[in-house]
Amino acid sequence: MKFGGTSVAEASRFKDVFNIVKHRSTVSGKVPLIVLSAMSGITNELIDCAKCAQASDHSLAAARLTDIKDRHYEVVEDLIPLSGRDQLLSALEIDFNRLSILLQGITYLGELSKRSLDAISSCGEILSTKIFSAYAISQKAPAVYVDARTIMLTNEDYGKAIPNLEELSARSQSEIAALMKEGKWIITQGFIGATANGVTTTLGRGGSDYSASLIGAAINADEIQIWTDVDGMMTADPRLVPEAIPVANVTFQEAAELAYFGAKVLHPLTIKPAIEKNIPVRILNTLNPDSAGTLLVEKTDNTEKICAIACKKGQTAIFINSARMLMASGFLAQVFNIFARYETSIDLITTSEVSVSLTIDNLDKLPQIEEELKQLGEVTVLNDLAIIALVGRNFREESGTAHRIFKALADLNIIMISFGASNINVSLVLTNQDADRAIKLLHSEFFSMAAVRS
């Protein structure tokens, strides 16, 4: 059971999480493993502290750290009885002192390395899990705190560390599964790990979902639950489309496409460990625990042509036009090799006899890439674009989908379209400015008549 930052935003939410875990454990007769994120907004605040220190503004960094400390201590005062409070506060004080020392060091050096940033940004999860563990124990729950850094061994790629799955499996089985067989609740962190030498790492933003899925797969969990603040995966972003409705079930492949193309409910990497072990993933709402949520499974009987619409803004399109492509072999290999050497992923690609169009969202090496591409042909770059992905089923076998898409977007300019690369995904590229309107029009076209999802 993974709970995100909004699920532990304040003391009352900690209580809600505890009650959900207790109820689900009692009803199902299953032993829970609880993975927590940092309290809502804390990771960003810690990163801001580090950046203030990097700018040699130690007073501002210290003031922000004090605000973070006060927020956590207020939660402790609301949650923990006096009899157990001193021990927890002493443990938290050690963590805050360590943070203070790190910030001082960054201030003196004027340098913020990825390793230092991981050491600082990881602290939110450490703090939230220590507080929740103390609260669970105060409520007589059989809770055991486990530092994820003792099981989630990673490489030294700070900021986006890659877990050692063999070590994770072995350590999870020996250190976690054994405790769970005794009926112990395991409380641990998402997002963080450590190198073989014990240096703290992070798995990248959104890595708590990934952590939960990895640990769930390592212990052969019956189900992986991602608890967030919406009723599962929706037909579109409900903040943009208020009439969006939950999708009852989607396949792993559909969920992965939606997550990659901007459905923020789920981290894109979450699905992979679950797929490999065929473990169902359920997305649920901490604020509405009675909601059925969305179930992610290998196969589904849902026959709806379109199951959801996702959007990924901040894209850049690159258009390469060259007569050298005509009847030539190896041209695309040269293009792909340039992006590979600069470690830049391509999201979408379309081709014709003399042109290639593609999109990227990592612009760090764009000037170098553009310069090399000019050796192959004429290059045009467009910024501030968005990919809209319609994810569904059997696009190749059924007619009419493209007609409905173009009819709905007749008044908007579609810059690129990818239709046929996947049997479950139609992707369009429009300007950021047109994206929101396009999503509303497409949702109206495909879901206006839908009252209930099967």
N, C-alpha and C positions, 0 to 999 in steps of 0.2 A: 504494500500500500504506500504509494508515493504521494506526498502532499506538497503542493507548491507554495510559493511565498504568500499569496493572498489567503491561503488556508491557515497560516500562522502569523497573520498581520498584527494581532493584538491578543491580550489575555483571553478574551471571550472565544476567540477562534481556536486557541490551544485547547480550551475545554471542549469545543465542538469536535475537534479532531479526536480527542481522547474518547468522547462518547460514541463517535462513529466506529472507532477501532473496537471498543469494548462490545458494542452492539453486534457488529458484524462477526466478531470472533465468537460471541456467545451463540448467535443464531446458526452459524455455519459449523461450529465445532472445530474450526481450523485455527492454527496458530499464526499470528500476523508478524511480518517483518515490515517495519515502518521506516521509510526513507523520507527525510525532511529537507526542504530547501531552507535558505535563510529567510528571516522575516521579510515581508514585502518591502522592497526598496533598499534593503540594507546593503546588498552587494554593490549597487550603484554608489551608495554613500561611502562605502569603504574605498572604492576606486577613486572617488572624488578626493578623499583624504590623501590618498597616495599621490594624486596629481598636484594637490596643493603643496605637499612636501617636496615634490620634484621641482616645483617653482620656487622653492626656498621660502614658502610662506608657512612656517611651522606653527605660528599662532593660530592661523585659520585651520590648519590640519588638526591641531590639538582641540580646537573648539568643536569641530565637526565630530571628532572622535568622542568627545564628552557627550554630545547629543545622542550618538549611537549608544553609548554606555547607559545614559539616563533612560532611554527607551527600553532597553533590555531590563534594567533594574526595576522599572515600573511594572513590567510584566511579571517579574519574579515576586514583587510585593503583592500583586493581585492573585497569583496562583499558589504560592508555596506557603504553608503554615510556618509560623515563627520558629517552631522546633527544628525544622529542616532547612531553614533559609540560610543560616550562616555558612554551612558547608558549601552550598551551591554558590553563594556570593564570593567565597574565597576562591573557588575554582574559576569563576568568571573573571575575578580580579587578575589572576595570573594571565589569562588570555588578553585582557586589555593592557596590562603592563607590557606584554610581549609586542602588542600592536604599537604601543607608544614608542618602544625602543626601535622597532622597524622604521617607523615614520621619521624618527630623529636621524637614523642612519641615512635615509633617502635624502633628507634635508641637507645634511652635511656634504653628501656626495653630489647632490643635484642631478642624480641619475636614478631612473626607475626601470630596472631590468624586468624581463618577463618572469624570471624566477621570484623576484621581490613582489611583483604584482600578484602572483599566485599565492604567496605566503599571506598577503593581506586580504585578497578577495575571498579566500577560502574560509575566513574566520566567521562569516555569517552563519554558515551551516553548523560549525562547531558550537556556537553560542545557542542557536535554536534547539539543537538536539540535546544539549546538556540541560536546558530549561525543561524541555518536554519530558525527558527521562526522569528528572526530579519530581515533576508533577505526577507522572504516571505512578511512580513509586509511592508518593504521598497518598495516592488513591488506592493503594493496596494492589496495584497491577503487578504481575510477575515480569517486570521490565528489566532489560539488561542493555546498558549503553555499550555500543561497539564503535570504536573509531575506524571509519572507513579506510583510513590510510594504512591500517594493518592488514587489509585484505585486497584493496584496489591498487595493486602495484602497476605502475605505468613506466613508459619511457621518459626521457628528459625533455620532451617537446613541450615546454611550459606554455600554458595558455590553451593548448589543445592536445593534451597528452593522450597517448594511445595505451589502453589497458593491456596487461599481460593476462590473457584469458585463461591460460593453463594455471597460473598462480592463483588467479581469482577463484577458479573452480575448486582447486585443492584447499585453499584457505577457507572458502565459504563452507565446504563440506566439513572440515575439521573444527572450525571455530564458530560457525553459525548453526549449521544443520543439527549438530549435536545438542546445542542449547534449545533449539526449537522442539526437538524430540522430547525434551523435558517440560515442554509447555511454556518456555520463556518467550516473551515478546522481545524481539530484537529492534532496537532503535539506533539508526545510523544515518549518515549524511549522504546526500547526493552531491554531484558536481566535483567532488575532490578525491584525490588519491595521493600516492607518494612513489618516489623512485625507490629502487632497491636499496639506496643509501638513506632512505627515510626523509628525503626532501619533499616538501609538499608540492603537489601539482594540481591543476584543474583540467577538466575534460572539455572546457569551452562553455560559453553561455548556453543555457538550456540543457546542460549536461546532467541535471538531476533526473530527468526522465530516462536518460541513457543509463545512468547508474542503476536506477531501479530495475530496468529491464535486464541489464547484465547480471545483477545479483539474483534477480528472480530466476533467470535461466541457469545460473550456477547452482542454485539449490533445488532446481527442478520444481518450481512453484506450480501450484494448480492454476493460478491466475495472477496476472499482473494488473493492478489497479492504479490508474493515474487520476488523482483527485485534484480538481481545479476549481474554477469559479463559473463555469458554464455547464449546461446540461448535455455534455458530450460534444461530438463533432456536429457542427451545424451545416445547413445547406449553403450558408454564406456567413460572413462576419455579422453577427447580430447588431453590432454598433453601427454598421452601415445599412444593413437591411433588417429593420425591426421585426419583419414578418418571417425571418428565417426560422427554421424548425430543426429539431434534432434529427440526426440520422440514426436509426435503431441499430443497424449493423453494416459494416463494410469489410471488405477483404483486406488482408495485410497489404497487398499490392496497391489497392486504392488509397488506403490510409497513408502509405509511404509517399505516393504522388501528391496527395493533398498537403501533407506536412512539408514536403520539399518546396512546394509552390505557394507557401505562405499561410497555411492553416495553422495559426499560432497555438492551438490547443495542445499540439504534440510536437516534440522535437523530432526532426527527420530521422535521426539515428535510432530512435527508440524501437522501431519495428524490427530491426535486423536480428537481435538476439532472440526475440519472441518467435520470429519466423523459423529460425534454425531449430528451435525446440518445440515448435507448434504449440506454444503456450498462449491461450486467449488473453487479449489485453482489453480491459474495460475502462472507459473514460467516464468519470463520475463528478458530481458537483458537491463540494463540501457545504455550500450554502443551501443546497436542496438535495439532501442525501436520499430522499425517497424517489428521486428521478431514476428511471431505468438506465439513463446514459447511453453510450454507444459501445457496442461490442465489436472488437476487431478479431476476425477469425480467418482461417485459411480459405474457406469457401462460404458463400452465403446464398440463400434462396431469394434474396431481394432482386427483383427483376426491373426496377426503375432504370431507365436509360441513363439519366444523369443523377448522380447521388449528391454532389456538392460542387460548389464553385470556390476556388481559392485565388488569391492575388499576391504577387510578389513584386513590390515596387522597387525603385532605385536601380533599374536595369540600364545597361548600355548596349546598343546594337552596333555591330561592325559589319559593313558591307564591302566585299572584295569583288571587284569586277576585273576580269582578265581574259583576253582572247586566248591566252596560253592554255586555258582549261579545255578548250574545244578539242575533243577527240584525244585528250592527253591523259595518260595514266600517272598516278603519283602526286597530282596537284594537291588533293585534299590532305594527303599524308604530310606534305610540306607545311600546310596551314596548321594542322593539328600539332605538329612537332614544335612549332613556335610557341603555342600556348602551353604545351607540356614543359618546355624548357623554362618558362617563366611561372610554372606552377599555378596557372590560372584556369579554373574550370569553365567549361562552356555549358550553358543551360539549354538553349535551343539552337538548332541549326536547320537551315533550308538551303537547297542548292538548285541551280539550273545549269545549262550547258556552259555559261561563261561567267557565272557569279555565285558567290557564297554569302549567305547572311547568317549571322549568329549573335547570340546575346551572352553577356557576362555581367557579374555584379561585383567582382573584385577589380578595382581600378588601379591597384598599387603599381602594376607594371605596364599599364596601358601605353604610356609614351614609347617604351622600348618595343612592345608588341606591334604598335602601329608603324613604327619605323621599319621593322623587319617585313611586315606585311606589304609595305609599299614596294618592296623589291619583287613582289609577285604580281602586283597589279594596282589599279586605282582603289583607294581606300576612303570610305566615308564613315564617320562616327556620329551616332545620334545618342544623346544622353537624356536622362529624366523620362525613362520609359517604364512600363509595367507589363508583366506577364500575367494574363488571366488564364487559369487552367480550369476547364470543365472536366470533371472526372466522373466516369460512369462505366457502362458495360457494353461490350459487343458493338463498338462503333463500326467495325469493318463489315459486320454481317447485316446491319440494319440501315436503311436509307432514311434521309430526311433531317438528320442532325445538322449538317452543314447549312441546309436551307434555313432552318429555324435560327441558327446563330447569325447568319448574314441578314436575315429579315429583322431580327431584334436590333442589330447594330447598323442598320442601313444609313443612319445619319452620322456615324462615327468613322474615322479613318483607321483601318486596321493596317498596321505597318508590316507585320509578319504573321504567318499562321503555320502551325505544325499539326498536321492531321494525317494519321496513318502510321506514324512512328510507333505509336502505342495503341493497342486496342481499347484502352480505357481512358485515354487522355487526349483532349483537343486543347491546344494552347494557342493563345492569341497575344500579339504584342501591340499595345497602344501607348499613347502618351500617359504619363502620370495624371495629367489634368483630366483625361477622358476615362480613366480607369474606374472610378467610383460610379459614374453614370452607367458605364458598360455593365458593371456587376449588377446594378439594380435592374437594368433592362433584361439581362440574361436570366436573372432570378425570376422576374415576372413571367418571362416566356416559358421557362421550364417548371416552375413550381407554383404558379398562381392558382392552379386548380388542385394542388395537393393539400389535403387537410390533415392526413395522417400518413406517417412513413411506416412501411411494413418492415 
